[in-house]
Every structure is written in structure tokens, then in C-alpha cells.
Amino acid sequence: MRTRLLIAVVLLLLAGCSSGGGGDDGPVTLRFQSLAWQEESVTANKELVEEWNAAHSDVKVEYVQGSWDSVHDQLLTSFEGGEAPDVIHDASDDLADFAYGGYLADLTDLLPARLKSDIPQRSWETTTFGDGVYGVPFLQEPRVLVANATWLRESGVRIPTPEHPWSWPEFRQITEQLSGDGRYGVAWPLKDPVSATLNLSLSAGGQLFHRDADGKVTIRFEAGDEVVPRTVHEQVGSDRSASPTTLGSGGSDTLPGFFGGRYAMVPLGFSYRQQIVQQAPKGFDWQVLPAPAGADGLAQGVSPQTLSVAQDSPHRKEAVEFIDFLLRPKNMVRLALGDWMLPTGAQALADPALHTTKDDWATGTALAAHLSPAPAQSVRGYPEWKDKVATPAFQEYYSGAIGLGELRERLEKDGNLVLARYQR
């Protein structure tokens, strides 16, 4: 009897030693959740996973498809259930609560020197929370103006360049000049008005979120924060140069009207060029222009796409090695081309493929040096403030339902009440 018990205990111990994704009996298995969704991007990600697996017999990567639409709630559920992927694809403005909540691994001492030096400090700031680094920023996109080139050329307006952009007042004047007879100079797709407004407001010196010496964040809607919202409000309301019907639309929703000659320009993320190339009617001539510049030039906030490692992953070292492979310069270029976005890495950004006039890659690449962390990047409680306070307030302001004073009061008063709960 004692012999049988001893054998049973030994078998249990052996079973315990062989579980957990790898070990002596087989390779380590990493689960990589990707949010790639465009066909070219999914292909690039899957190909890189296959290349890694072919070259590494001891560490295998399993590709898991995620979705941008549900990633925050899905990750929160998986973290709390102990089932989070090892390598996590997300965006930097979604990381703060996960980082402060202890769900993500601090990568400070795990990152290779090559990766640290290749990605600029301003990009690392988007994934730095407190004293830790909780993600690797690897893809980013500026907001640009996608314009009907024929319409602008025939109108005789000055065509802006990254070296000589329009100012915000000039942009407003030109959109009014381009409007009339049922056509509009611009269509603002502001279904998600907060991110667009805050990121573009950096050009005018807007910050909105202010951190004191103790680290506490308060909201102040100051002169620089007014420039972009007021421009949009006046274009829709008094100038009649912006279509009121697109304010609740997403970017893709505006493309049929843009192709149909209803709008001269649409402010969009740089990656929308892929949809335009696929969907534009034959012969439609379009071009990418830089967003307007303010007191701080072409400065613009971005929330890069990121790769993080789950704190509970038993294979953090191997996970970072896989991230390092994914983000080798040539691989980062492949990911950027697949997503029609800009890489953060200096070596990748210098690749000739990203400096062509075809599809206006060169215009976007020229804006890379002006991109900096989005204003809300490290603010705890930002998702709740955005959903419950800022989104309805901006929507009502842009539609004309409330004025600038009430917009300021709601953003500040109601907003600071929300943030206070996260800073006790």
C-alpha cells in the first residue's frame, strides 16, 4: 500500500513539472494576441509568426486573433481570469489602467538595447507609467487631410505642405471658399470626437490635462484647447463649410460622399489611404495634406499601437525576445506597410519604401518628427471620462446644442469629479 502511494505521489509531481506550456518535455508556447484586421496586416503578422516558429524549435508562438472593438473589456476579463495572452497587441492610450492595476509586466530590464535606442524617447513616453515601461510602441499614424486634388487645383487655393502648412484660421477660410451649391469644404467624421480633438489641439498648445508636482491630474480647458473645437463649431454652424450630417459618422462613412464630390477634404488617420486606394472610383485624383498648424506648429498627439507582456506570463523573457524579432527594422517596415501606418523605429522609418510619392507615403513620413504622446496618455480614469463626460459634451457642442462656456464647464467640473475617484 505504501509503495502504491509513493508511486502515485511521484507521478503527480512529474505531471506538475511537465505542465505550463513547455518545460523539459516540449517547447515553450507563447500566445500572441494580434489586433491586425486589414488583410495585408493580418498576412504580415501571420507570416512573421510562421518565420519565428520555423527558426525556433524551443519557443513556439500561437497566433490569436483579437478585435479593436472589444479589446479593453476582453483583456480585463482575461487578466482577472488568469487567461491573458503572453504577448498583447493594444494601443498606448488603453494601457494606463492595466499598467497601474498590475496586469502588465514592467519591461524596463527585459528590453534589448537595440530596441531601446531605435525607438525615440517621445514614443517610449507613451508606454511609461510611473517608473515602469509597460509596452513597446511600434506603429503610429498622424491625422491628415485627405483632399480631392482636382477640386483644390481648380479652386486655385494654396496647397499646403509639411514645410508650409495651413494655419487653423487659413484652413477655416479655405474651407469656406471651397463651399457652396450643396458642397462642403470639409467633412469632419467625429463619431469619436475626443481623440481627434485632443490630439489635433496639441498644434495650438492645448494640453487639457495638467499634472502637478504630486502627480495629481486636473482638467483645465484653456485658450489653446479652444482653437480646434471652435474651428469645427464655426465651420458647421456659421460658415456652413463643414457638413453637419457627418459629425456622428466614422471615417469610412464619409468616403462615398468624398468620392462623389460632396466634400473637398476629410480629416482622417493616415491609414485610411488603404481604403481610399481600394474604393476610389477610377480616375479619382486624391492627395494627402498635413493637418493645420497652430502656435506649436504641426505638433500632434498620437497613441501608438503597442506590444506588451502579461504580468502573469511564465515566459516573459521569451515573450520579449519574440517582440524584438517582430520589431527588427525590416519586420517593422513590413508591419507598417501592412497597416498603412508609420513605424516608430528610426531605422524602419528611413526605409525607402516609406518615402515614396505613391499613395503619399512621403507626406506622412515627413510628419513623424512632430508626433508626441496624446494628452490623455497616462491619465487614470481617462476611458470613463471620455465615455461619460467628454464624448457627449463635444458632440453637443459641435452640433450647436451647447456653447463653449458649457463645454468648458462640463469638461472641467464633471471631468475632474471622475478623475478624482482614480486619484484618491
C-alpha positions in Angstrom: 0.0 0.0 0.0 2.8 2.4 1.0 4.6 1.5 -2.3 1.4 2.4 -4.3 1.1 5.7 -2.5 4.7 6.6 -3.2 4.3 5.8 -6.9 1.1 8.0 -7.0 2.9 10.9 -5.4 5.8 10.6 -7.8 3.5 10.5 -10.8 1.7 13.6 -9.6 4.9 15.5 -9.1 6.1 14.5 -12.6 2.7 15.7 -14.1 3.1 19.0 -12.3 6.6 19.5 -13.6 5.5 18.9 -17.2 2.6 21.3 -17.3 2.5 25.0 -18.0 3.3 25.4 -21.7 6.8 24.0 -22.3 9.4 22.7 -20.0 11.6 19.6 -20.4 9.1 17.7 -22.5 8.5 20.2 -25.2 8.8 23.8 -26.4 7.5 26.9 -24.6 4.3 28.1 -26.2 3.5 31.8 -26.3 0.1 33.1 -27.1 0.3 36.3 -29.3 -3.0 38.2 -29.5 -2.9 40.4 -32.6 -5.5 43.1 -33.4 -4.4 43.3 -37.0 -7.6 43.5 -39.2 -6.7 44.7 -42.7 -5.9 41.8 -44.9 -2.3 42.9 -45.6 -1.7 43.4 -41.9 -3.0 40.1 -40.9 -0.9 38.4 -43.6 2.2 40.2 -42.4 1.7 39.2 -38.8 0.9 35.6 -39.6 3.9 35.4 -41.9 6.2 36.7 -39.2 4.8 34.2 -36.6 5.5 31.4 -39.1 9.1 32.7 -39.7 9.7 32.8 -35.9 8.3 29.3 -35.4 10.4 27.9 -38.3 13.6 29.3 -36.7 12.8 28.4 -33.1 12.2 24.9 -32.0 12.2 25.7 -28.3 9.8 28.6 -28.3 6.6 28.4 -30.4 4.1 31.2 -30.9 0.4 30.7 -31.3 -1.4 33.4 -33.2 -4.6 34.6 -31.6 -7.0 37.0 -33.4 -8.4 39.8 -31.3 -10.6 42.8 -32.2 -10.1 46.5 -31.6 -13.9 46.8 -30.9 -13.8 44.8 -27.7 -10.1 44.6 -26.7 -10.3 46.6 -23.4 -13.1 44.5 -21.9 -11.8 41.3 -23.3 -8.3 41.9 -21.8 -9.8 42.9 -18.5 -11.8 39.7 -18.3 -8.8 37.5 -19.4 -6.5 39.2 -16.8 -8.9 38.7 -14.0 -9.5 35.1 -15.1 -5.8 34.3 -15.3 -6.1 33.6 -19.1 -4.4 36.6 -20.6 -2.2 36.1 -23.8 1.5 36.2 -23.2 2.1 38.9 -25.9 -0.6 41.6 -26.1 -1.3 43.9 -29.0 -3.1 47.1 -28.0 -2.9 50.9 -28.1 -0.9 53.0 -25.7 -3.9 55.0 -24.5 -5.5 51.8 -23.3 -2.6 50.7 -21.1 -2.7 53.0 -18.1 -5.3 51.2 -16.1 -3.8 47.8 -16.9 -0.3 49.0 -16.0 -1.3 50.6 -12.8 -3.5 47.6 -12.0 -0.6 45.3 -12.1 -1.7 43.3 -15.1 1.2 44.1 -17.4 4.9 43.2 -16.9 7.4 46.1 -16.5 9.7 45.6 -19.5 12.4 48.1 -18.3 15.1 45.4 -17.6 13.9 43.0 -20.3 14.2 45.2 -23.4 17.3 44.8 -25.6 19.5 47.8 -26.1 18.9 47.8 -29.8 15.1 48.3 -29.4 15.5 50.9 -26.7 17.8 53.1 -28.8 16.0 52.6 -32.1 12.6 53.9 -30.8 12.7 57.6 -29.8 12.1 58.7 -26.2 8.9 60.6 -27.1 7.4 57.2 -28.2 8.6 55.4 -25.1 6.8 58.1 -23.1 3.5 56.8 -24.4 4.1 53.4 -22.6 5.8 54.7 -19.5 3.7 54.7 -16.4 5.3 55.7 -13.1 8.8 54.2 -13.1 8.0 51.3 -15.5 7.7 50.6 -19.2 4.6 48.5 -20.0 4.6 48.2 -23.7 6.7 48.7 -26.9 5.2 51.4 -29.2 5.7 50.2 -32.8 3.2 51.7 -35.2 1.6 55.2 -35.2 -0.3 57.4 -37.6 -0.8 61.2 -37.9 -4.1 62.7 -38.7 -4.0 64.2 -42.1 -6.3 65.9 -44.6 -7.3 63.7 -47.5 -8.3 66.0 -50.3 -9.9 65.9 -53.7 -6.9 67.0 -55.7 -8.8 68.1 -58.8 -11.2 70.3 -56.7 -8.4 72.0 -54.9 -6.3 72.5 -58.0 -9.3 74.1 -59.9 -10.2 76.3 -57.0 -6.7 78.0 -57.0 -6.2 77.8 -53.2 -2.7 77.4 -51.9 -1.8 73.8 -51.4 -0.2 73.2 -48.0 2.9 71.1 -47.5 4.6 69.8 -44.3 7.1 72.7 -44.7 4.3 75.3 -45.3 1.1 74.0 -43.8 -2.2 76.0 -43.4 -2.8 77.7 -40.1 -6.1 76.9 -38.4 -7.6 80.3 -39.4 -6.4 79.8 -43.0 -7.9 76.3 -43.0 -11.2 77.7 -41.9 -11.1 80.4 -44.6 -10.2 78.0 -47.4 -13.0 75.5 -46.4 -15.4 78.4 -46.7 -14.0 79.4 -50.1 -14.5 75.8 -51.3 -18.1 75.5 -50.2 -21.4 76.3 -51.9 -24.1 74.8 -54.1 -24.6 71.9 -51.7 -20.9 71.1 -51.4 -18.7 71.5 -48.4 -15.0 72.3 -48.0 -14.7 69.7 -45.3 -16.5 66.8 -43.7 -15.5 66.1 -40.1 -16.2 62.4 -39.1 -16.5 62.9 -35.3 -18.2 59.7 -34.1 -15.3 59.6 -31.7 -14.7 63.4 -31.2 -12.4 63.2 -28.1 -9.3 61.6 -29.5 -9.4 63.7 -32.7 -10.0 67.0 -30.9 -7.4 66.5 -28.1 -4.7 65.2 -30.5 -5.1 68.0 -33.0 -5.2 70.5 -30.2 -1.6 70.0 -29.4 -0.7 72.0 -32.5 -2.4 75.0 -30.9 -0.8 74.4 -27.5 -3.8 72.6 -26.0 -3.0 70.2 -23.2 -6.3 69.9 -21.2 -4.8 67.5 -18.7 -2.3 69.1 -16.2 -0.2 67.2 -13.7 1.0 68.9 -10.6 4.2 68.2 -8.6 2.4 65.5 -6.6 1.4 63.7 -9.8 -2.3 64.6 -9.5 -4.0 65.4 -12.8 -6.7 68.1 -13.2 -8.5 69.3 -16.3 -8.3 72.9 -17.4 -9.8 73.9 -20.7 -7.6 76.9 -21.7 -7.1 79.1 -24.8 -5.0 76.5 -26.7 -7.7 73.9 -26.1 -10.4 76.1 -27.7 -8.8 76.5 -31.1 -9.7 73.2 -32.8 -13.2 72.8 -31.2 -14.1 76.4 -32.1 -12.9 75.9 -35.7 -15.1 72.9 -36.2 -18.0 74.5 -34.4 -17.8 77.6 -36.7 -17.3 75.6 -39.8 -20.5 73.7 -39.1 -22.6 76.5 -37.6 -21.8 79.9 -39.0 -19.6 79.2 -42.1 -21.6 76.3 -43.4 -18.3 75.0 -44.8 -18.5 71.6 -42.9 -21.2 69.1 -43.4 -23.4 68.8 -40.2 -24.5 65.3 -41.2 -21.1 63.6 -40.8 -20.5 64.7 -37.2 -21.8 61.4 -35.9 -20.0 59.3 -38.6 -16.9 57.2 -38.6 -14.2 57.9 -41.2 -15.2 55.2 -43.6 -18.8 56.6 -43.6 -17.5 59.8 -45.3 -15.8 58.2 -48.2 -18.8 57.7 -50.5 -19.6 61.4 -50.2 -15.9 62.3 -50.7 -15.7 60.2 -53.8 -19.0 61.7 -55.0 -17.7 65.2 -54.9 -19.7 66.4 -51.9 -16.7 67.2 -49.7 -13.4 68.7 -50.8 -11.5 67.3 -47.7 -11.8 64.8 -44.9 -9.6 64.7 -41.8 -8.6 61.1 -41.4 -5.9 58.9 -39.9 -3.1 58.2 -42.3 -4.0 54.5 -42.6 -7.3 55.4 -44.4 -5.3 55.7 -47.6 -5.6 51.9 -47.9 -9.4 52.1 -48.1 -9.2 55.0 -50.5 -6.9 53.1 -52.8 -9.3 50.2 -52.7 -12.6 52.1 -53.0 -11.9 55.3 -55.0 -13.6 55.4 -58.5 -11.3 55.0 -61.4 -9.7 58.4 -62.3 -10.4 60.0 -58.9 -7.4 62.1 -58.0 -6.7 62.5 -54.3 -3.8 63.6 -52.2 -2.7 63.8 -48.6 -2.2 67.2 -46.9 -0.8 67.9 -43.4 -3.3 68.8 -40.7 -3.4 72.6 -40.0 -0.7 74.0 -37.8 -1.1 76.3 -34.7 1.2 78.1 -32.2 3.1 74.8 -31.7 3.4 74.1 -35.5 2.5 70.6 -36.7 2.6 69.1 -33.2 0.1 66.3 -32.9 -0.8 63.7 -30.3 -0.7 60.0 -31.1 -1.4 56.8 -29.3 0.8 54.3 -30.9 0.0 50.6 -31.3 1.9 48.6 -28.7 3.1 45.2 -27.8 3.0 44.3 -24.1 3.6 41.2 -21.9 1.2 39.9 -19.3 2.5 40.1 -15.8 1.2 36.5 -15.2 3.1 35.1 -18.2 5.6 32.5 -17.0 7.7 33.2 -20.1 8.3 37.0 -20.0 11.9 36.7 -21.3 10.9 34.6 -24.3 7.9 36.9 -25.0 10.2 40.0 -25.2 12.6 38.0 -27.5 9.6 37.4 -29.8 8.7 41.1 -29.7 12.3 42.0 -30.5 12.1 39.7 -33.5 8.8 41.2 -34.7 10.2 44.7 -34.5 13.5 44.2 -36.3 13.8 47.1 -38.7 12.8 45.1 -41.8 10.0 43.4 -40.0 8.7 46.7 -38.6 8.6 48.1 -42.2 6.5 45.0 -43.2 4.1 45.7 -40.3 3.9 49.4 -41.2 3.2 48.7 -44.9 0.6 46.1 -44.0 -1.2 48.6 -41.8 -0.5 51.7 -43.9 0.9 53.4 -40.8 4.3 54.7 -39.8 6.8 52.7 -37.7 8.2 54.3 -34.6 11.7 52.9 -35.1 14.3 55.2 -36.7 15.8 52.6 -38.9 12.5 51.4 -40.2 11.2 55.0 -40.8 14.3 55.6 -43.0 13.4 52.7 -45.3 12.9 54.0 -48.9 9.5 52.2 -49.1 8.1 54.7 -46.7 9.3 57.8 -48.6 7.6 57.3 -52.0 5.3 59.7 -53.6 3.0 56.8 -54.5 0.0 56.9 -52.1 1.7 60.0 -50.5 3.8 57.9 -48.1 6.4 60.7 -48.1 3.9 63.3 -46.8 3.0 61.1 -43.7 6.7 60.2 -43.0 7.5 64.0 -43.0 5.1 64.4 -40.1 6.7 61.7 -37.9 9.0 64.1 -36.1 6.1 66.2 -35.0 4.2 63.3 -33.3 4.2 63.2 -29.5 2.2 61.4 -26.7 -1.5 62.1 -26.7 -2.6 64.4 -23.9 -4.5 61.7 -22.1 -1.8 59.1 -22.4 -1.1 58.4 -18.7 -4.3 59.7 -17.1 -6.1 57.1 -15.0 -9.8 57.2 -15.5 -9.5 58.6 -19.0 -11.7 55.9 -20.6 -14.6 56.7 -18.1 -14.1 60.5 -18.6 -14.1 60.0 -22.3 -17.2 57.9 -22.5 -19.3 59.6 -19.8 -18.3 63.2 -20.0 -16.2 64.3 -23.0 -17.9 62.4 -25.8 -21.4 63.7 -25.2 -20.1 67.2 -24.3 -18.1 67.5 -27.6 -21.0 66.0 -29.6 -23.4 68.5 -28.3 -21.0 71.4 -28.8 -20.2 70.5 -32.4 -23.9 70.1 -33.2 -24.7 73.5 -31.7 -26.8 72.3 -28.8 -24.4 73.9 -26.2 -22.0 76.8 -26.3 -18.3 77.0 -25.5 -18.9 78.0 -21.9 -21.0 75.0 -21.1 -18.5 72.7 -22.9 -15.7 74.1 -20.7 -17.8 73.6 -17.5 -18.7 70.0 -18.3 -15.2 69.0 -19.3 -13.7 70.6 -16.2 -16.3 70.2 -13.5 -17.7 66.8 -14.4 -14.4 65.6 -15.7 -12.4 66.4 -12.5 -15.0 64.6 -10.4 -14.4 61.5 -12.5 -10.6 61.7 -12.3 -10.7 62.4 -8.5 -12.1 58.9 -7.9 -9.0 57.4 -9.6 -6.5 59.6 -7.7 -7.6 59.0 -4.0 
